[in-house]
């Protein structure tokens, strides 16, 4: 039997959690979803730092602080994960999860002290939760865990993808092919230049993720119930953040406005928006690649993707772009998570507290994990093995938009007539221009050199028909 402020509750004998956690477990039989390991890890880091700081400030005896820190480290390491039993869909402040952590750490600390199964001498509220409230701890854990996940998972994955794309850009730079706009032929472009564009997208995606992480590093800890900091030492938050910075190796600081930090999910919403931009950027890259690889005979067929598995249960020899398809489904999930976070930020922020924090935390961390894993997989199993075919270069001479290079020499209207005649006659731009202009063969060769069209420059000359 365990007891909390509402009375006695039966709790499994081997559990480190207590009565309030058991009530939450019974109250929210909604799903099998739990807040991710990264969130529990960050929550434990906050509890350990709080115990250390409270001891430094003379607010907690060392004989209590030390076992609390030891228990928090065990939670941080994942040794007590089975005792974090509260559903994601719970009280909107995440109080049940904060209480879950307090009870697990307190019971384990008492066990370390030789008092198993007791709320003494370490009390979950009086000691583990000293100087804190669920209302500042839960958003702090959400932001801290996302901050660390971005730096440890997503940014390395994006860096790897950029390196692979840069390598392909160099490899494919000699390949001149037809560019496309509006799904119609455009002027020539190098396949390497297209991959250079993809590398640039990824580079900027990483920068967006870094900026999102910077904002997440401003923690609400220290605001306690409504942002006023009641029942906490004036130096508590600053010191906790300093310890967390040393613990994580990342710069963490106390917010300079606790009221906005607890009443809103603005920083989380901003981070979700940045991650949405990363996801949409990956979608564009993947979509281009599967179009380039379409075929192999009835499509564009300008590149080949690595063949990783059979593509059909009925069509022998068929191979599909499954790695890209996997990634696009991740993007769909990320966009859904972004919408959930937007609803949580919009509808959950009421007066001094947001009341949809657990689901926002779950979605944000899931988004980071999915993007990181999918990015790594796309780079390793797809892009690294892409090969160029002869199809792109073969089509360049037949391209009607080669007429663009004639404009400085003969004018837009004359070049347009040549393009239309080439389309209807089936001839090339070079063949029609030879018949309809006074340009010499050498001039035509110079103007219609596809490789020269892939760089800045202008060929001037008197217009002539």
C-alpha positions in Angstrom: 0.0 0.0 0.0 1.3 3.5 -0.9 -0.2 6.8 0.2 -0.4 10.2 -1.4 -2.5 13.3 -0.6 -5.7 11.6 -1.7 -5.2 8.5 0.4 -4.0 4.9 0.0 -3.4 3.1 -3.3 -2.3 -0.4 -4.1 1.0 -0.4 -6.1 2.9 -3.4 -7.5 5.4 -4.6 -4.9 8.4 -4.3 -7.2 7.6 -0.9 -8.5 9.7 2.2 -7.7 6.8 4.5 -8.5 4.2 5.3 -5.9 0.6 6.1 -5.4 0.2 9.2 -7.6 1.9 7.5 -10.5 -0.4 4.5 -10.0 -3.4 6.7 -10.1 -2.2 8.2 -13.4 -1.5 4.8 -14.8 -5.2 3.8 -14.1 -6.6 7.2 -15.1 -5.0 7.2 -18.6 -5.4 3.8 -20.3 -5.3 5.6 -23.6 -2.5 4.1 -25.7 0.8 2.2 -25.4 2.7 5.4 -26.1 5.2 6.7 -23.5 7.4 9.8 -23.5 10.6 8.8 -25.3 13.8 7.8 -23.6 15.4 11.1 -24.4 12.7 12.9 -22.5 13.1 10.7 -19.4 16.9 11.2 -19.7 16.5 15.0 -19.7 14.0 14.9 -16.9 16.5 12.9 -14.8 19.3 15.3 -15.6 17.1 18.2 -14.3 16.3 16.3 -11.1 19.9 15.5 -10.5 21.0 19.0 -11.2 18.3 20.4 -8.9 19.4 18.1 -6.0 23.0 19.2 -6.5 22.1 22.9 -6.6 19.8 22.7 -3.6 22.7 21.2 -1.7 25.0 23.9 -2.8 22.5 26.5 -1.7 22.1 24.9 1.7 18.5 23.9 1.0 19.1 20.1 1.0 21.3 18.1 3.2 24.1 16.2 1.5 22.9 12.9 3.0 19.7 13.4 1.0 21.1 15.1 -2.1 23.7 12.5 -2.8 21.3 9.5 -3.1 18.9 11.6 -5.1 21.7 12.4 -7.6 22.7 8.7 -7.7 19.1 7.7 -8.3 18.7 10.4 -11.0 21.8 9.1 -12.8 20.4 5.6 -12.9 17.2 7.0 -14.4 19.3 9.0 -16.8 21.1 5.8 -17.9 17.8 4.0 -18.5 18.1 1.5 -15.6 14.6 2.3 -14.3 12.7 2.8 -17.6 10.2 0.1 -16.8 8.9 2.3 -13.9 8.0 5.2 -16.2 4.5 4.0 -16.9 2.4 7.1 -17.6 0.7 7.4 -21.0 1.5 10.3 -23.3 -2.1 11.3 -23.3 -2.4 12.4 -19.6 -2.7 15.6 -17.7 -1.9 18.5 -20.1 0.9 19.9 -17.8 2.7 16.6 -17.7 2.3 16.6 -13.9 1.8 12.9 -13.8 5.2 12.3 -15.5 6.9 14.8 -13.2 5.4 12.9 -10.3 6.4 9.6 -11.8 10.0 10.8 -11.8 9.8 12.2 -8.3 8.5 9.0 -6.9 10.9 6.7 -8.7 13.9 8.8 -7.8 12.8 9.1 -4.2 12.1 5.4 -3.7 15.4 4.4 -5.3 17.2 7.0 -3.1 15.6 5.6 0.0 16.6 2.1 -1.1 20.2 3.3 -1.5 19.9 4.7 2.1 18.6 1.4 3.4 14.9 2.4 3.7 13.2 0.6 0.8 9.5 1.1 0.3 9.4 4.3 2.4 8.7 7.9 1.7 11.4 8.8 4.3 13.9 10.1 4.6 13.7 11.2 1.0 10.3 12.6 0.0 9.3 12.9 -3.7 7.8 16.4 -3.3 9.8 17.9 -0.4 13.2 16.8 -1.6 13.3 15.5 -5.2 10.9 18.3 -6.4 12.4 21.0 -4.2 12.4 24.4 -6.0 10.5 23.0 -8.9 7.0 22.6 -10.4 5.7 20.4 -13.1 4.9 23.6 -14.9 8.6 24.6 -15.4 10.2 21.1 -15.2 8.2 19.5 -18.0 8.7 22.2 -20.6 12.4 22.4 -19.6 12.7 18.6 -20.1 10.9 18.9 -23.5 13.3 21.6 -24.7 16.4 20.1 -23.3 15.7 16.7 -24.8 14.9 18.2 -28.2 18.0 20.4 -28.0 20.3 17.4 -27.3 18.5 15.2 -30.0 19.0 17.9 -32.7 22.8 18.1 -31.9 23.4 14.4 -31.3 21.1 12.9 -34.0 19.8 15.3 -36.6 22.8 17.6 -37.3 25.2 14.6 -37.8 22.7 13.0 -40.1 22.4 16.2 -42.2 26.1 16.6 -42.3 26.6 13.1 -43.6 23.9 13.6 -46.3 25.5 16.9 -47.3 28.9 15.2 -47.7 27.5 12.4 -49.8 25.6 15.0 -52.0 28.8 17.1 -52.4 30.7 14.0 -53.5 28.0 13.2 -56.1 28.0 16.8 -57.3 31.7 16.6 -58.1 31.3 13.2 -59.7 28.4 14.3 -61.9 29.7 17.8 -62.8 30.9 16.6 -66.3 27.4 15.3 -67.2 25.5 17.9 -69.2 21.8 17.3 -69.5 18.5 19.1 -70.1 17.2 21.3 -67.3 13.4 21.4 -66.6 11.0 24.0 -65.4 7.2 23.4 -65.2 8.0 19.8 -66.1 9.0 21.2 -69.5 12.4 21.2 -71.2 14.6 24.2 -70.2 18.2 25.2 -70.9 21.0 22.8 -70.2 22.3 22.1 -66.7 25.0 19.8 -65.3 23.8 16.9 -63.3 26.4 17.9 -60.7 24.8 21.4 -60.5 21.5 19.8 -59.5 23.2 17.8 -56.8 25.0 20.9 -55.7 21.6 22.4 -55.2 20.5 19.5 -53.1 23.7 19.8 -51.0 22.8 23.5 -50.5 19.3 22.6 -49.4 20.7 20.2 -46.8 23.3 22.8 -45.6 20.6 25.4 -45.0 18.4 22.8 -43.4 21.2 22.1 -40.9 21.4 25.9 -40.2 17.7 26.1 -39.6 17.9 23.2 -37.1 20.8 24.9 -35.3 18.8 28.1 -34.9 15.8 26.1 -33.6 18.2 24.4 -31.1 19.5 27.8 -30.0 16.0 28.9 -29.0 15.2 25.6 -27.3 18.3 26.2 -25.1 16.5 28.9 -23.2 14.8 26.9 -20.4 11.8 27.8 -18.3 13.3 26.1 -15.2 12.9 28.4 -12.1 9.5 29.8 -12.9 7.8 27.1 -10.7 4.0 27.3 -10.8 3.1 30.4 -12.9 6.4 31.9 -13.7 6.9 34.0 -10.5 9.5 31.6 -9.1 7.6 31.0 -5.8 9.4 28.6 -3.5 12.6 28.6 -5.4 16.0 30.2 -4.6 16.8 33.3 -6.8 20.0 31.5 -7.9 18.5 28.1 -8.4 17.6 28.3 -12.1 20.9 29.8 -13.2 22.9 27.2 -11.3 20.8 24.3 -12.6 21.3 25.5 -16.2 25.1 25.8 -15.6 25.1 22.2 -14.4 23.0 21.0 -17.3 25.4 22.8 -19.7 28.3 20.8 -18.2 26.3 17.6 -18.2 25.1 17.8 -21.8 28.1 19.7 -23.3 25.6 22.2 -24.8 25.0 25.9 -23.8 21.8 26.0 -21.7 20.5 29.1 -20.0 17.6 30.3 -18.0 14.9 32.2 -19.9 14.8 36.0 -19.3 11.0 35.9 -19.3 9.5 33.0 -17.4 6.0 34.0 -18.0 6.2 33.6 -21.8 8.3 30.4 -21.4 5.6 28.6 -19.4 2.5 30.1 -20.8 3.3 29.2 -24.4 4.9 26.5 -26.6 6.3 29.2 -28.9 9.9 27.9 -28.9 8.7 24.3 -29.5 6.4 25.5 -32.3 9.2 27.4 -33.9 11.4 24.4 -33.7 8.7 22.2 -35.3 8.4 24.7 -38.1 12.1 24.6 -38.8 12.0 20.8 -38.8 9.0 20.9 -41.2 11.2 23.0 -43.5 13.9 20.3 -43.3 11.4 17.6 -44.1 9.9 19.4 -47.1 13.4 20.0 -48.4 14.2 16.3 -48.1 10.9 15.5 -49.9 12.0 17.7 -52.9 15.3 16.0 -53.1 13.8 12.5 -53.0 11.1 13.4 -55.4 13.6 14.7 -58.0 15.7 11.6 -57.7 12.9 9.2 -58.3 11.8 11.1 -61.3 15.3 11.2 -62.7 15.5 7.4 -62.1 12.0 6.7 -63.5 11.8 4.0 -66.1 14.1 2.3 -66.8 12.8 2.5 -70.4 9.5 4.4 -70.3 10.7 7.2 -68.0 13.5 9.7 -67.8 16.2 7.2 -66.9 18.9 9.8 -66.4 20.2 8.1 -63.2 20.0 4.7 -61.6 19.4 4.2 -58.0 20.9 1.3 -56.0 18.7 -1.9 -56.3 18.0 -2.8 -52.7 15.1 -5.3 -52.9 12.7 -6.8 -55.5 9.9 -4.3 -56.3 6.9 -6.5 -57.2 5.3 -9.7 -56.2 3.9 -10.1 -59.7 6.3 -8.3 -62.1 9.7 -10.1 -62.3 12.7 -7.8 -62.4 10.9 -4.7 -61.2 12.8 -2.6 -58.8 11.3 0.4 -57.0 12.8 3.5 -55.3 11.8 2.1 -51.9 14.4 4.1 -49.8 12.9 7.3 -51.1 9.4 6.1 -50.5 10.3 5.3 -46.9 11.6 8.8 -46.5 8.5 10.5 -48.0 6.4 8.6 -45.5 8.6 10.0 -42.8 8.0 13.5 -44.2 4.2 12.9 -44.1 4.5 11.9 -40.4 6.7 15.0 -39.6 4.1 17.2 -41.2 1.4 15.6 -39.1 3.5 16.1 -36.0 4.0 19.7 -36.9 0.2 20.2 -37.2 -0.3 18.5 -33.8 2.3 20.8 -32.2 0.6 23.8 -33.8 -2.8 22.8 -32.4 -1.1 22.1 -29.0 0.5 25.6 -29.0 -2.7 27.3 -30.2 -5.3 25.6 -28.2 -3.3 24.5 -25.1 -1.9 27.8 -24.0 -4.4 29.2 -21.5 -3.4 32.0 -19.2 -0.2 31.0 -17.3 0.3 27.5 -18.7 0.1 25.4 -21.8 -2.0 22.3 -21.2 -0.9 20.1 -24.1 2.8 19.7 -23.3 3.2 15.9 -23.2 1.8 15.3 -26.8 3.9 18.2 -28.1 7.0 16.7 -26.5 6.3 13.3 -27.9 5.7 14.7 -31.4 8.8 16.9 -31.4 11.1 14.2 -30.3 9.6 11.7 -32.7 10.1 14.2 -35.5 13.8 14.6 -34.7 14.4 10.9 -34.4 12.5 10.1 -37.7 14.3 12.8 -39.7 17.7 11.8 -38.4 17.2 8.1 -39.1 15.6 8.7 -42.5 18.3 11.2 -43.6 21.1 8.7 -42.7 19.3 5.9 -44.6 18.7 8.1 -47.7 22.3 9.0 -47.8 23.7 5.6 -47.2 21.4 3.3 -49.0 20.3 5.5 -51.9 22.3 8.6 -52.8 25.8 7.1 -52.2 25.1 4.5 -54.9 23.5 6.7 -57.6 25.0 6.4 -61.1 24.5 8.6 -64.1 23.3 7.1 -67.4 23.9 8.4 -71.0 20.3 9.3 -71.3 20.6 12.9 -70.1 23.5 13.9 -72.4 21.9 12.2 -75.4 18.8 14.4 -75.2 20.6 17.7 -74.9 21.1 18.2 -78.7 17.4 17.6 -79.2 16.4 20.2 -76.7 14.3 23.1 -78.0 15.4 25.5 -75.3 18.9 25.6 -76.9 17.3 28.4 -78.8 17.7 30.5 -75.7 21.4 30.8 -76.5 20.6 32.4 -79.8 18.6 35.3 -78.4 21.6 37.7 -77.8 22.6 37.1 -81.4 19.3 37.1 -83.3 16.7 38.3 -80.8 13.9 36.7 -78.8 11.3 36.6 -81.6 13.6 35.1 -84.2 14.8 32.5 -81.7 11.2 31.7 -80.8 10.3 31.0 -84.5 13.3 28.7 -84.8 12.1 26.7 -81.6 8.6 26.4 -83.0 9.8 25.2 -86.4 12.2 22.7 -84.8 9.2 21.3 -82.7 6.9 20.9 -85.7 9.6 19.6 -88.1 11.4 17.3 -85.8 14.7 19.0 -86.6 17.2 20.2 -84.0 17.7 23.9 -83.2 21.1 23.7 -84.8 19.6 22.4 -88.1 16.9 25.1 -88.3 19.2 27.9 -87.2 21.7 26.9 -90.0 18.8 27.2 -92.5 17.1 30.4 -91.1 20.0 32.6 -89.9 23.2 34.0 -91.3 25.2 32.6 -88.4 28.3 30.7 -89.5 28.8 27.1 -88.5 31.5 28.2 -86.1 29.2 30.8 -84.5 26.5 28.2 -84.1 28.9 25.8 -82.6 30.0 28.4 -80.1 26.5 29.6 -79.3 24.9 26.1 -79.0 27.7 24.5 -77.0 25.6 23.0 -74.1 28.5 23.0 -71.7 28.9 26.8 -72.1 25.2 27.2 -71.3 25.7 25.8 -67.8 27.6 28.9 -66.6 27.0 32.7 -66.5 27.7 34.6 -69.7 26.2 36.3 -72.7 26.9 36.0 -76.4 26.4 39.4 -77.9 26.1 40.2 -81.6 23.9 42.1 -84.0 20.4 40.6 -84.4 19.8 39.0 -87.8 17.2 36.8 -89.3 
